[in-house]
Amino acid sequence: MKIKILSLLVLSFFLINSTRAADLNKGTDTLHAVALKPFGRTVLNAAKKLELISSAAHFGFKFSGDSCVIFAGVPDAWAHNYLQYEIDGVYQKRIRIDGKNPAPVIIKAAGKGEHTIWLYKATEAHTGAIVIGDIVAEKLKAIAVAKAPLIEFIGNSITCGAAADDSEYPCGTGDYQDQHNAYMAYGPRVARKLGANFLMSSVSGIGIYRTWNANGPSMPEVYENVNFQVKNKQQWDFKTYHPAIVSIALGTNDFSTGDGKSVRSPFDNEVFVKHYVKFIQLIKSKYPKAQIAILSSPMVKGAQQKVFEQLLLEIKKQVDAFYPKDKEVKTFFFKPMDPHGCTSHPSVADHLILANELYPFYQAMLK
């Protein structure tokens, strides 16, 4: 019964939006979801609405005038999610999309004339999709991302930009997604600095063979599923994008000591290496021409840091031996960091430090 109610609520929301769009369309244009040119893991659903799934999945459009209206919602009437946007190349803020009180998003520009908007999903796939319907404004035109080398960032909550932004909800308040800021995570930031495109494939708490407090599901188990959910068997089409670099930052959660409640076996070096090598082989089967980069973690320190780095070198050695004709695997070791975000995560400011550390590494790879 609850599922039926949810479906009716979501359907009603977009039917109402369609009516509003028609009303607003007097003297303006309407850009439908099917005409958008999104980047990231997205799905065009049966209702011809665009579902933004992965962290920082984004789309752009141009309009004229001093404002535009975007109809966006979430599938669960009892949930909320976040978009964030930049206008004319300048980042603005996050926008809360509330299932209980759906309302069109109105973005105002500084003045009349032509403006460019890029909208991003601020949260990760496990937070749920953000559903985009119509966009209403004057002289609307969907735009695509510029052609540029692509970096796919695979990782955990650090890569997601989770717990990074406490500007609206102080640490310890609100829900987990209330401090997400994918736009300001290290991946998108270093990609923008490089003039590269980015694709985010990240899940909070996940590891290469276990999660932060359980034995799974791990990233290799969910990577091929469109929304990184083990129960959702809808597969992602890996022919959609062709990364120049696939950057993997997994291991923080494998090294975790757990939550103190669940039984936690000691970290297993051999299992970690075995699963990591197999995961890289999976990625190579999807992207034969991509360079592989494997990253340590700024959160893993001391004796664990040394073990982590040694294991990454062993993984590199094994993969290079399997693929002698391919470009060698590159390794990057973060400097240890004392994070300033929530729950021992990097803050927005910390992510800038990580992005600056990584810049010359990726720059050299792209050359």
C-alpha positions as CSV (number, residue, x, y, z in Angstrom):
1,M,0.0,0.0,0.0
2,K,2.8,2.4,0.9
3,I,4.5,1.9,-2.5
4,K,1.2,2.6,-4.3
5,I,0.7,5.8,-2.3
6,L,4.3,6.9,-3.1
7,S,3.7,6.2,-6.8
8,L,0.5,8.2,-6.8
9,L,2.2,11.1,-5.0
10,V,5.1,11.2,-7.4
11,L,2.8,11.0,-10.4
12,S,0.5,13.7,-9.0
13,F,3.6,15.9,-8.4
14,F,4.7,15.8,-12.0
15,L,1.2,16.1,-13.4
16,I,0.8,19.3,-11.4
17,N,4.2,20.4,-12.6
18,S,3.2,19.8,-16.2
19,T,0.1,22.0,-15.7
20,R,2.2,24.7,-14.1
21,A,4.8,24.5,-16.9
22,A,2.0,25.0,-19.4
23,D,0.8,28.1,-17.5
24,L,4.3,29.5,-17.2
25,N,4.9,28.8,-20.8
26,K,3.0,31.9,-21.9
27,G,5.6,34.0,-23.5
28,T,8.4,31.5,-22.5
29,D,9.9,28.2,-23.6
30,T,9.7,24.8,-22.0
31,L,12.7,22.5,-22.1
32,H,11.6,18.9,-21.5
33,A,13.8,16.4,-19.7
34,V,14.2,14.3,-22.8
35,A,16.0,17.2,-24.5
36,L,18.6,17.6,-21.8
37,K,22.2,16.4,-22.3
38,P,23.2,15.0,-18.8
39,F,26.6,13.8,-17.7
40,G,27.0,11.1,-15.1
41,R,25.0,8.1,-14.2
42,T,21.5,9.1,-15.1
43,V,18.3,7.4,-16.3
44,L,15.4,8.6,-18.4
45,N,12.5,6.9,-16.7
46,A,9.2,5.5,-18.2
47,A,7.6,8.9,-17.6
48,K,10.3,10.6,-19.7
49,K,11.7,12.3,-16.7
50,L,15.5,12.5,-16.0
51,E,16.7,10.8,-12.9
52,L,20.1,12.1,-11.6
53,I,21.7,9.1,-9.8
54,S,25.4,9.4,-9.2
55,S,27.2,12.0,-7.2
56,A,27.6,15.3,-9.1
57,A,25.6,14.0,-12.1
58,H,24.9,17.2,-14.0
59,F,23.3,18.9,-16.9
60,G,23.4,22.4,-18.4
61,F,21.2,24.9,-20.3
62,K,21.1,28.5,-21.5
63,F,18.2,30.9,-21.0
64,S,17.5,34.6,-21.5
65,G,15.9,36.9,-18.9
66,D,16.5,37.2,-15.2
67,S,15.1,33.9,-14.0
68,C,14.3,30.3,-14.9
69,V,12.0,27.6,-13.3
70,I,13.0,24.0,-12.8
71,F,10.6,21.3,-11.8
72,A,12.4,18.7,-9.7
73,G,11.3,16.1,-7.2
74,V,12.3,13.0,-5.3
75,P,10.5,9.6,-5.7
76,D,10.0,9.2,-2.0
77,A,7.5,11.7,-0.6
78,W,9.0,11.3,2.9
79,A,12.6,12.0,1.7
80,H,14.7,15.0,0.7
81,N,17.7,15.5,-1.5
82,Y,19.9,18.3,-2.8
83,L,20.8,19.9,-6.1
84,Q,23.5,22.6,-6.4
85,Y,24.3,24.9,-9.2
86,E,26.5,27.4,-10.9
87,I,25.4,30.3,-13.0
88,D,27.6,31.9,-15.6
89,G,30.5,29.9,-14.3
90,V,30.2,30.9,-10.7
91,Y,29.1,28.4,-8.0
92,Q,26.1,29.5,-6.0
93,K,24.6,27.1,-3.4
94,R,22.8,23.9,-2.6
95,I,19.0,23.6,-3.1
96,R,16.9,21.3,-1.0
97,I,14.4,19.2,-2.9
98,D,11.7,18.1,-0.4
99,G,9.3,15.2,-1.1
100,K,6.7,16.4,1.4
101,N,6.5,20.0,0.1
102,P,7.4,19.8,-3.6
103,A,7.8,23.2,-5.2
104,P,9.4,24.4,-8.4
105,V,13.0,25.6,-8.1
106,I,13.3,29.3,-9.2
107,I,16.8,30.4,-10.1
108,K,17.3,34.2,-10.4
109,A,20.2,35.7,-12.4
110,A,21.9,39.0,-11.6
111,G,20.3,40.7,-14.6
112,K,18.6,40.2,-17.9
113,G,20.5,38.8,-20.9
114,E,21.7,35.3,-21.7
115,H,22.8,33.1,-18.8
116,T,24.3,29.6,-18.5
117,I,23.2,27.2,-15.7
118,W,24.8,23.9,-14.6
119,L,22.9,21.9,-12.1
120,Y,24.6,19.1,-10.1
121,K,23.3,16.4,-7.8
122,A,24.9,17.2,-4.4
123,T,24.4,13.8,-2.9
124,E,25.4,10.2,-3.7
125,A,23.4,7.4,-5.4
126,H,22.3,5.8,-2.2
127,T,20.5,8.9,-1.2
128,G,18.1,8.3,-4.0
129,A,17.5,9.8,-7.4
130,I,16.5,13.4,-8.1
131,V,13.9,13.5,-10.8
132,I,14.0,16.4,-13.3
133,G,10.9,17.3,-15.3
134,D,10.4,20.5,-17.3
135,I,12.4,23.7,-17.3
136,V,10.7,27.0,-18.1
137,A,12.3,30.2,-19.2
138,E,12.9,32.4,-22.2
139,K,15.0,31.2,-25.1
140,L,16.0,27.9,-23.5
141,K,18.6,25.6,-25.0
142,A,20.1,22.4,-23.6
143,I,23.9,22.3,-23.7
144,A,26.4,19.4,-23.4
145,V,29.6,19.3,-21.5
146,A,32.6,20.4,-23.6
147,K,34.8,17.7,-25.2
148,A,37.6,17.0,-22.8
149,P,39.5,14.1,-21.2
150,L,37.3,12.2,-18.7
151,I,38.4,11.1,-15.3
152,E,36.2,8.6,-13.4
153,F,36.5,8.8,-9.7
154,I,35.7,5.6,-7.9
155,G,35.6,5.7,-4.1
156,N,33.8,6.0,-0.8
157,S,32.3,8.8,1.3
158,I,35.4,10.9,0.9
159,T,35.1,10.8,-2.9
160,C,31.4,11.6,-2.5
161,G,32.0,14.8,-0.6
162,A,30.0,13.4,2.2
163,A,30.0,15.1,5.6
164,A,32.1,17.9,4.1
165,D,29.7,20.9,4.3
166,D,28.3,22.0,7.6
167,S,27.3,25.5,6.4
168,E,23.6,24.8,6.7
169,Y,23.4,21.8,9.1
170,P,26.1,21.7,11.8
171,C,27.8,18.3,12.4
172,G,25.6,16.0,14.4
173,T,22.3,17.6,13.2
174,G,20.0,16.7,10.3
175,D,20.3,13.6,8.1
176,Y,23.4,12.2,6.5
177,Q,22.9,13.8,3.2
178,D,22.5,17.3,4.7
179,Q,26.3,17.7,4.8
180,H,27.0,16.3,1.3
181,N,28.6,18.6,-1.3
182,A,29.7,16.6,-4.3
183,Y,30.6,19.7,-6.3
184,M,33.2,20.7,-3.8
185,A,34.7,17.2,-3.5
186,Y,38.3,16.7,-4.6
187,G,37.4,14.9,-7.8
188,P,35.2,17.6,-9.5
189,R,37.6,20.3,-8.1
190,V,40.8,18.8,-9.6
191,A,38.9,18.0,-12.8
192,R,37.7,21.5,-13.2
193,K,41.3,22.8,-12.6
194,L,42.6,20.4,-15.3
195,G,39.8,21.3,-17.7
196,A,38.7,17.7,-17.7
197,N,35.3,16.1,-17.4
198,F,34.4,13.9,-14.4
199,L,32.3,10.9,-13.5
200,M,31.7,10.0,-9.9
201,S,31.2,6.4,-8.9
202,S,31.3,6.5,-5.1
203,V,29.4,5.0,-2.2
204,S,29.7,6.0,1.5
205,G,31.1,3.3,3.7
206,I,32.2,1.0,0.9
207,G,35.5,-0.8,0.4
208,I,37.2,-3.2,-2.0
209,Y,36.2,-6.3,-0.1
210,R,34.0,-5.1,2.8
211,T,32.3,-2.0,4.2
212,W,33.3,0.1,7.2
213,N,31.3,-2.2,9.6
214,A,30.1,-5.2,7.6
215,N,31.4,-7.9,5.2
216,G,29.6,-6.3,2.3
217,P,28.4,-5.4,-0.2
218,S,31.7,-4.2,-1.6
219,M,32.3,-1.9,-4.6
220,P,33.1,-4.8,-7.0
221,E,29.7,-6.2,-6.1
222,V,27.7,-3.1,-7.0
223,Y,29.9,-1.2,-9.5
224,E,28.0,-2.6,-12.5
225,N,24.6,-1.8,-11.1
226,V,23.3,1.6,-12.3
227,N,22.7,3.0,-8.8
228,F,25.3,0.9,-6.9
229,Q,22.6,-1.0,-5.0
230,V,23.2,-4.7,-4.7
231,K,19.4,-5.5,-5.0
232,N,18.9,-3.4,-8.1
233,K,20.1,-5.5,-11.1
234,Q,19.6,-2.7,-13.7
235,Q,23.0,-2.6,-15.3
236,W,24.9,0.6,-16.2
237,D,25.9,0.9,-19.8
238,F,29.6,1.3,-19.8
239,K,29.7,2.3,-23.4
240,T,28.2,5.7,-22.4
241,Y,31.6,7.1,-21.5
242,H,35.2,6.5,-22.3
243,P,37.5,7.7,-19.4
244,A,41.1,8.6,-20.1
245,I,41.8,7.9,-16.4
246,V,39.9,5.7,-13.9
247,S,41.0,6.7,-10.4
248,I,40.3,4.3,-7.6
249,A,40.4,5.4,-3.9
250,L,39.2,2.4,-1.9
251,G,40.6,0.9,1.3
252,T,39.7,3.3,4.0
253,N,36.7,1.3,5.0
254,D,38.5,-2.1,4.6
255,F,41.0,-0.9,7.2
256,S,38.2,0.3,9.5
257,T,37.9,-1.2,13.0
258,G,34.1,-1.2,12.6
259,D,31.3,0.2,14.8
260,G,32.1,-1.7,17.9
261,K,28.9,-3.7,17.6
262,S,29.3,-6.0,14.6
263,V,31.9,-8.7,14.6
264,R,35.0,-7.4,12.7
265,S,37.7,-9.8,11.5
266,P,41.3,-8.4,11.3
267,F,42.2,-6.8,8.0
268,D,43.4,-9.4,5.5
269,N,46.2,-8.3,3.2
270,E,45.8,-11.2,0.8
271,V,42.1,-10.8,0.4
272,F,42.5,-7.1,-0.1
273,V,45.1,-7.5,-2.9
274,K,43.1,-10.3,-4.5
275,H,39.8,-8.4,-4.7
276,Y,41.6,-5.1,-5.8
277,V,43.4,-6.8,-8.7
278,K,40.1,-8.5,-9.8
279,F,38.3,-5.2,-9.6
280,I,40.9,-3.5,-11.8
281,Q,40.5,-6.4,-14.3
282,L,36.8,-5.7,-14.3
283,I,37.4,-2.0,-15.0
284,K,39.8,-2.9,-17.8
285,S,37.1,-5.1,-19.4
286,K,34.9,-2.1,-19.5
287,Y,37.4,0.5,-20.4
288,P,40.4,-1.2,-22.2
289,K,42.1,2.1,-23.1
290,A,41.8,3.8,-19.8
291,Q,44.8,4.5,-17.6
292,I,44.4,3.2,-14.0
293,A,45.3,5.2,-10.9
294,I,45.1,3.8,-7.4
295,L,45.1,6.1,-4.5
296,S,45.8,5.7,-0.8
297,S,43.7,7.6,1.8
298,P,44.4,10.7,3.8
299,M,42.5,9.2,6.7
300,V,44.6,6.0,7.0
301,K,47.7,6.9,9.2
302,G,50.6,5.4,11.1
303,A,51.4,1.7,10.7
304,Q,48.2,1.1,8.6
305,Q,49.3,3.8,6.2
306,K,52.6,2.0,5.5
307,V,50.8,-1.3,5.0
308,F,48.2,0.3,2.7
309,E,50.9,1.9,0.5
310,Q,52.9,-1.4,0.3
311,L,49.7,-3.3,-0.7
312,L,49.0,-0.7,-3.5
313,L,52.5,-1.2,-4.8
314,E,51.9,-5.0,-4.8
315,I,48.6,-4.5,-6.6
316,K,50.3,-2.3,-9.2
317,K,53.0,-5.0,-9.7
318,Q,50.4,-7.7,-10.3
319,V,48.2,-5.8,-12.7
320,D,51.2,-4.5,-14.7
321,A,52.4,-8.2,-15.0
322,F,48.9,-9.2,-16.2
323,Y,48.8,-6.4,-18.8
324,P,52.4,-5.8,-20.0
325,K,51.3,-4.0,-23.2
326,D,49.1,-1.5,-21.3
327,K,50.2,1.7,-19.7
328,E,51.4,1.0,-16.2
329,V,49.2,1.5,-13.1
330,K,50.0,4.7,-11.4
331,T,50.0,5.1,-7.6
332,F,49.4,8.1,-5.5
333,F,49.9,8.4,-1.7
334,F,48.1,11.2,0.1
335,K,49.7,13.1,2.9
336,P,48.0,12.2,6.2
337,M,45.3,14.7,7.1
338,D,43.5,15.8,10.3
339,P,40.1,16.4,8.8
340,H,37.8,19.2,9.7
341,G,34.5,17.9,8.3
342,C,31.8,15.9,10.1
343,T,32.5,12.4,11.5
344,S,36.2,12.5,10.7
345,H,35.7,13.4,7.1
346,P,37.4,16.1,5.0
347,S,35.7,19.4,5.0
348,V,35.1,21.5,1.9
349,A,38.4,23.3,2.6
350,D,40.1,20.0,3.1
351,H,38.9,18.8,-0.3
352,L,40.7,21.7,-1.9
353,I,43.9,20.6,-0.3
354,L,43.4,17.1,-1.6
355,A,42.6,18.4,-5.1
356,N,45.7,20.5,-5.1
357,E,47.8,17.5,-4.1
358,L,46.4,15.5,-6.9
359,Y,46.6,18.1,-9.6
360,P,50.2,17.4,-10.8
361,F,49.6,13.7,-10.6
362,Y,46.6,13.7,-13.0
363,Q,48.2,16.4,-15.1
364,A,51.2,14.2,-15.8
365,M,48.9,11.2,-16.6
366,L,46.9,13.3,-19.1
367,K,50.1,14.3,-20.9
